[in-house]
Amino acid sequence: MKKKVVFFEVREGTDKGPDGYRPDTMPMVNALNERDWEAEVIFYSDDKKDEILEKVLTEADAYVSRINPGNLKSEKVYFEMLHELVNNGVIGMAHPDAMSKYGAKDALVKLRDTDLVPSDTFSYYEIEEFKRNFPKQLANGERVLKQNRGSTGEGIWRVVLIDIDAIDQHGSVKLDAKVRCTEAKDNHVEERELGEFMEFCEQYIVGDNGMLVDMPFLHRIKEGEIRIFMINDKPMNVVHKKPADGDDAFSATLFSGAKYRYDKPEEWQELMDLFTGNLQSITEKLGGYDLPLIWTADFILDTDEQGNDCYVLGEMNCSCVGFTSHLSLAHHVADEVISIIKQADEVECHK
């Protein structure tokens, strides 16, 4: 064991503080230093990939990725380096495949046979499949379409049928029916014909990692989205995000005017029990990788058939979750990083 951890960042991006680092990076570095561990920030770039790879393989036990994929020139090249690191014994926090699987919206479809996700949740990897099934689902009620790798609500659409009589004999909404579409990014509303809107959405299906998730719209989103902030398998806090007032507003982003409130996990004990009780199923169904170091799970309140409150998983994030409003969590992160490395070292010593 080398007792060293590297943190990957990039030079550019809107997530940097005045010192050039993400505001939550140096608190983690300092927390590890206080525990007599060495921690170093490495600014990744494609042209230095080989140099960085050799340095980390030689010096470090683990890496912590603090790079928003949107700030990379080539996510593929960065992930290739991460794969080479974990394949050669460096502990990935998170493993690159876990980052992809947990952060992608199709994780919801993989979890729909758990009690976290509605059974009428679908994924569309092919345009023809989208054209065939979505009009049928829309005939049953309001839907939400989510592009696979979007962020801050971009490419997440609430779709409402305006022409309620525009359903054909096969139970599908007609393509010339009027629909109201609201994007979560900023709650802006567009009224379009269904066929035209579906053609617009084809852009989300084509290309690398292209696909759409289709799930029922939950009206209780107006009461707020509940985000669980996790460090490995431990819930640390809950963010209650209430959308702005407005008939069509459903976005829970700060950009769209949502109000945030921070609660303790025990104030949401029923949700904590549900979620932590499903962690094993989540890891198994999303590839069997270790849980991410820092990640979130977003839930929406719903009502079950008996009229009781229940919770529906809306998405998970783990690529680069920030905690700038609660920097004291850096100490919990440092403790967890050390624990993970020591456990891995013990396993290796007993082989």
C-alpha positions as CSV (number, residue, x, y, z in Angstrom):
1,M,0.0,0.0,0.0
2,K,1.4,3.4,-1.1
3,K,-0.9,5.6,0.9
4,K,-1.4,7.9,-2.0
5,V,-4.5,9.0,-3.8
6,V,-4.7,11.2,-7.0
7,F,-7.7,13.4,-7.9
8,F,-8.3,14.0,-11.6
9,E,-9.5,17.4,-12.7
10,V,-9.3,19.5,-15.9
11,R,-8.1,23.0,-16.3
12,E,-11.2,24.4,-17.9
13,G,-14.9,24.5,-17.0
14,T,-17.4,26.6,-15.1
15,D,-17.1,24.4,-12.0
16,K,-13.7,26.0,-10.9
17,G,-13.1,28.3,-7.9
18,P,-10.6,31.3,-7.9
19,D,-7.7,28.9,-7.2
20,G,-8.4,26.9,-10.4
21,Y,-9.7,23.8,-8.6
22,R,-13.2,22.6,-8.0
23,P,-14.2,24.1,-4.6
24,D,-14.7,20.6,-3.2
25,T,-11.4,19.1,-4.4
26,M,-8.9,20.7,-2.1
27,P,-11.0,20.0,1.1
28,M,-10.7,16.3,0.2
29,V,-7.0,16.6,-0.5
30,N,-6.4,18.4,2.8
31,A,-8.6,15.9,4.8
32,L,-6.4,13.0,3.5
33,N,-3.2,14.9,4.3
34,E,-4.5,15.4,7.9
35,R,-4.8,11.6,8.1
36,D,-1.1,11.2,7.0
37,W,-2.0,10.2,3.5
38,E,-0.6,11.8,0.4
39,A,-3.1,13.3,-2.0
40,E,-2.3,15.1,-5.3
41,V,-4.5,16.8,-7.9
42,I,-3.6,15.9,-11.5
43,F,-5.0,18.1,-14.3
44,Y,-5.9,15.6,-17.1
45,S,-5.4,16.4,-20.8
46,D,-5.3,14.0,-23.7
47,D,-1.8,14.9,-24.8
48,K,-0.5,14.0,-21.3
49,K,-2.4,10.8,-21.0
50,D,0.6,8.4,-21.2
51,E,2.6,10.5,-18.8
52,I,-0.3,10.6,-16.3
53,L,-0.9,6.9,-16.7
54,E,2.7,6.0,-15.8
55,K,2.8,8.4,-12.9
56,V,-0.4,7.1,-11.3
57,L,0.5,3.4,-11.9
58,T,3.8,4.0,-10.2
59,E,2.7,6.1,-7.3
60,A,-0.9,5.8,-6.3
61,D,-3.3,3.3,-4.7
62,A,-6.4,4.9,-6.1
63,Y,-7.8,7.7,-8.2
64,V,-10.9,9.9,-7.5
65,S,-12.4,11.4,-10.7
66,R,-13.6,14.9,-10.3
67,I,-14.1,15.7,-14.0
68,N,-17.4,16.6,-15.5
69,P,-17.4,14.6,-18.8
70,G,-18.8,17.7,-20.5
71,N,-15.5,19.5,-19.9
72,L,-13.5,16.8,-21.7
73,K,-12.3,17.1,-25.3
74,S,-12.7,13.3,-25.6
75,E,-14.5,11.4,-22.9
76,K,-13.5,8.2,-24.8
77,V,-9.8,8.8,-24.4
78,Y,-10.1,9.7,-20.7
79,F,-12.1,6.6,-20.0
80,E,-9.6,4.5,-21.9
81,M,-7.0,5.7,-19.4
82,L,-9.2,5.0,-16.4
83,H,-9.8,1.4,-17.7
84,E,-6.0,0.9,-18.0
85,L,-5.5,2.1,-14.5
86,V,-8.1,-0.2,-12.9
87,N,-7.0,-3.1,-15.1
88,N,-3.5,-2.7,-13.6
89,G,-4.6,-2.6,-9.9
90,V,-5.4,1.1,-9.3
91,I,-8.7,1.4,-7.4
92,G,-11.2,3.4,-9.4
93,M,-13.4,5.8,-7.5
94,A,-15.5,5.4,-9.4
95,H,-14.7,2.6,-11.9
96,P,-15.2,4.0,-15.4
97,D,-17.9,1.4,-16.2
98,A,-19.8,2.3,-13.0
99,M,-19.6,6.0,-14.0
100,S,-21.2,5.1,-17.3
101,K,-23.9,2.7,-16.0
102,Y,-25.0,4.7,-12.9
103,G,-25.0,8.0,-14.8
104,A,-26.9,6.8,-17.9
105,K,-30.7,7.1,-17.8
106,D,-31.2,3.6,-19.1
107,A,-30.2,2.5,-15.5
108,L,-33.8,3.1,-14.8
109,V,-34.9,0.4,-17.3
110,K,-32.4,-2.1,-15.8
111,L,-34.0,-1.5,-12.4
112,R,-37.7,-1.7,-13.4
113,D,-38.1,-5.1,-11.9
114,T,-37.2,-3.7,-8.5
115,D,-39.6,-1.7,-6.3
116,L,-37.7,1.5,-7.3
117,V,-39.0,2.1,-10.8
118,P,-42.5,1.7,-12.5
119,S,-42.9,-1.3,-14.6
120,D,-44.1,0.8,-17.5
121,T,-40.7,2.4,-18.0
122,F,-39.1,1.8,-21.4
123,S,-35.9,2.3,-23.3
124,Y,-35.6,3.2,-27.0
125,Y,-32.3,2.4,-28.7
126,E,-33.9,2.3,-32.2
127,I,-36.0,5.0,-33.8
128,E,-38.5,2.5,-35.1
129,E,-39.0,1.1,-31.6
130,F,-39.6,4.7,-30.4
131,K,-42.2,5.3,-33.1
132,R,-44.0,2.1,-32.4
133,N,-44.3,2.2,-28.7
134,F,-44.3,5.9,-27.5
135,P,-47.7,6.8,-29.0
136,K,-49.3,3.8,-27.2
137,Q,-47.8,4.9,-23.9
138,L,-48.9,8.5,-24.4
139,A,-52.4,7.3,-24.9
140,N,-52.4,6.0,-21.3
141,G,-51.4,9.4,-19.8
142,E,-48.6,12.0,-19.5
143,R,-45.1,10.8,-20.1
144,V,-41.5,11.9,-19.5
145,L,-38.8,11.4,-22.1
146,K,-35.2,11.5,-21.0
147,Q,-32.1,11.5,-23.2
148,N,-29.4,9.1,-22.0
149,R,-26.6,11.3,-20.9
150,G,-28.1,14.8,-20.5
151,S,-27.5,17.1,-17.5
152,T,-29.3,20.0,-15.8
153,G,-32.6,18.9,-17.3
154,E,-31.5,19.2,-20.9
155,G,-33.3,16.7,-23.1
156,I,-35.8,15.8,-20.4
157,W,-39.3,16.4,-21.7
158,R,-42.8,16.2,-20.1
159,V,-45.3,15.3,-22.9
160,V,-49.0,16.0,-22.4
161,L,-51.7,15.1,-25.0
162,I,-53.8,18.2,-25.7
163,D,-56.1,16.5,-28.3
164,I,-57.5,13.9,-25.9
165,D,-59.7,12.4,-28.6
166,A,-56.9,11.9,-31.1
167,I,-56.4,8.2,-30.3
168,D,-56.8,5.7,-33.1
169,Q,-58.5,2.3,-33.1
170,H,-55.3,0.6,-32.1
171,G,-54.9,2.6,-28.9
172,S,-52.1,4.9,-30.2
173,V,-52.1,8.7,-30.3
174,K,-52.3,10.0,-33.8
175,L,-49.2,11.6,-35.2
176,D,-51.0,14.8,-36.0
177,A,-52.3,15.2,-32.5
178,K,-51.3,18.3,-30.6
179,V,-49.0,17.8,-27.6
180,R,-47.7,20.2,-25.0
181,C,-43.9,19.6,-24.4
182,T,-42.1,21.1,-21.4
183,E,-38.3,20.8,-21.1
184,A,-36.8,20.4,-17.6
185,K,-33.8,22.6,-18.4
186,D,-35.8,25.8,-18.0
187,N,-39.5,24.8,-18.0
188,H,-40.1,26.3,-21.4
189,V,-43.2,25.0,-23.2
190,E,-43.7,24.1,-26.8
191,E,-47.0,23.0,-28.5
192,R,-46.3,20.7,-31.5
193,E,-47.8,17.8,-33.4
194,L,-46.7,14.5,-31.9
195,G,-45.1,13.3,-35.1
196,E,-43.0,16.5,-35.4
197,F,-41.9,16.3,-31.8
198,M,-40.9,12.7,-32.2
199,E,-38.8,13.5,-35.2
200,F,-37.1,16.2,-33.1
201,C,-36.4,13.6,-30.4
202,E,-34.7,11.2,-32.8
203,Q,-31.5,13.2,-32.2
204,Y,-31.3,11.7,-28.7
205,I,-31.3,8.1,-30.1
206,V,-28.7,8.3,-32.8
207,G,-25.0,8.5,-32.1
208,D,-22.8,7.0,-29.4
209,N,-24.7,6.0,-26.3
210,G,-27.9,7.3,-27.9
211,M,-31.2,6.3,-26.5
212,L,-34.4,7.6,-24.8
213,V,-36.0,6.5,-21.6
214,D,-39.8,6.8,-21.5
215,M,-41.6,6.7,-18.2
216,P,-44.9,8.0,-16.6
217,F,-45.0,11.6,-15.5
218,L,-45.5,11.8,-11.7
219,H,-47.7,14.7,-10.8
220,R,-46.4,14.8,-7.3
221,I,-43.1,16.2,-8.6
222,K,-44.7,19.5,-7.8
223,E,-44.2,18.6,-4.1
224,G,-40.5,18.3,-4.8
225,E,-37.7,15.9,-5.9
226,I,-35.8,14.2,-3.1
227,R,-32.1,13.7,-3.7
228,I,-30.1,11.4,-1.5
229,F,-26.4,12.3,-1.3
230,M,-24.3,9.1,-0.9
231,I,-20.7,8.4,0.1
232,N,-20.3,4.8,-1.0
233,D,-23.1,3.0,0.8
234,K,-23.8,5.7,3.4
235,P,-26.6,8.4,3.0
236,M,-25.1,11.7,4.1
237,N,-27.9,14.2,3.5
238,V,-31.1,14.7,1.6
239,V,-31.8,17.7,-0.7
240,H,-35.5,18.5,-1.1
241,K,-35.8,20.3,-4.4
242,K,-39.2,22.0,-5.0
243,P,-39.9,23.2,-8.6
244,A,-40.9,26.8,-9.3
245,D,-44.6,27.6,-9.2
246,G,-46.4,27.2,-12.5
247,D,-48.8,24.8,-14.2
248,D,-46.2,23.2,-16.5
249,A,-43.1,23.7,-14.3
250,F,-41.6,20.4,-13.1
251,S,-37.8,21.0,-13.3
252,A,-36.0,20.7,-10.0
253,T,-32.8,22.5,-11.0
254,L,-31.7,25.8,-9.4
255,F,-31.4,27.3,-12.9
256,S,-35.2,26.8,-13.4
257,G,-36.0,28.5,-10.1
258,A,-36.4,25.4,-7.8
259,K,-36.0,25.9,-4.1
260,Y,-33.6,23.7,-2.2
261,R,-33.8,22.5,1.4
262,Y,-31.2,20.2,3.1
263,D,-32.5,17.6,5.5
264,K,-30.9,14.8,7.6
265,P,-31.4,11.2,6.2
266,E,-33.3,10.2,9.3
267,E,-36.0,12.7,8.4
268,W,-36.7,10.5,5.4
269,Q,-36.3,7.1,7.1
270,E,-38.9,5.3,5.0
271,L,-37.0,6.4,1.8
272,M,-33.6,5.5,3.3
273,D,-34.9,2.0,4.2
274,L,-36.2,1.5,0.7
275,F,-33.1,2.7,-1.0
276,T,-30.4,1.1,1.2
277,G,-32.4,-2.1,1.1
278,N,-32.0,-2.1,-2.7
279,L,-28.3,-1.3,-2.9
280,Q,-27.3,-4.9,-3.5
281,S,-29.8,-5.2,-6.3
282,I,-28.6,-1.9,-7.8
283,T,-25.0,-3.1,-7.9
284,E,-25.9,-6.5,-9.3
285,K,-28.2,-5.1,-12.1
286,L,-25.7,-2.3,-13.0
287,G,-22.7,-4.6,-13.7
288,G,-21.5,-5.8,-10.3
289,Y,-19.1,-2.9,-9.8
290,D,-18.3,-1.4,-6.4
291,L,-20.6,1.5,-5.5
292,P,-19.3,4.9,-6.6
293,L,-17.5,7.0,-3.9
294,I,-19.7,10.1,-4.3
295,W,-23.1,9.8,-5.9
296,T,-26.7,10.8,-5.8
297,A,-30.1,9.2,-6.3
298,D,-33.2,11.3,-7.1
299,F,-36.7,10.3,-6.1
300,I,-40.2,11.6,-6.7
301,L,-43.2,11.0,-4.5
302,D,-46.0,8.9,-5.9
303,T,-49.1,7.3,-4.5
304,D,-49.6,3.5,-4.6
305,E,-52.8,1.6,-5.3
306,Q,-53.7,1.6,-1.6
307,G,-53.3,5.4,-1.5
308,N,-50.1,5.4,0.5
309,D,-47.0,7.4,-0.3
310,C,-44.3,5.7,-2.3
311,Y,-41.1,6.7,-4.0
312,V,-40.0,6.4,-7.6
313,L,-36.4,6.6,-8.7
314,G,-35.9,9.3,-11.3
315,E,-32.2,9.2,-12.0
316,M,-28.7,8.6,-10.4
317,N,-25.5,10.6,-10.9
318,C,-21.9,9.7,-10.1
319,S,-19.6,11.2,-12.7
320,C,-18.7,14.4,-10.8
321,V,-21.2,15.1,-8.0
322,G,-20.4,18.3,-6.1
323,F,-20.9,19.1,-2.5
324,T,-19.7,22.7,-2.3
325,S,-22.5,23.7,0.1
326,H,-21.3,21.1,2.6
327,L,-17.5,21.0,2.4
328,S,-17.3,19.4,5.8
329,L,-18.3,16.2,4.0
330,A,-14.7,16.0,2.7
331,H,-13.7,14.4,6.0
332,H,-16.3,11.6,5.5
333,V,-15.0,11.2,2.0
334,A,-11.4,10.9,3.2
335,D,-12.3,8.3,5.8
336,E,-14.2,6.3,3.2
337,V,-11.3,6.5,0.7
338,I,-8.9,5.1,3.3
339,S,-11.3,2.4,4.3
340,I,-11.8,1.2,0.7
341,I,-8.1,1.1,0.0
342,K,-7.3,-0.8,3.3
343,Q,-10.1,-3.3,2.6
344,A,-8.7,-3.9,-0.9
345,D,-5.2,-4.3,0.5
346,E,-6.3,-6.9,3.0
347,V,-8.1,-8.9,0.3
348,E,-4.9,-8.8,-1.8
349,C,-2.7,-9.9,1.1
350,H,-4.9,-12.9,1.8
351,K,-4.8,-14.2,-1.8
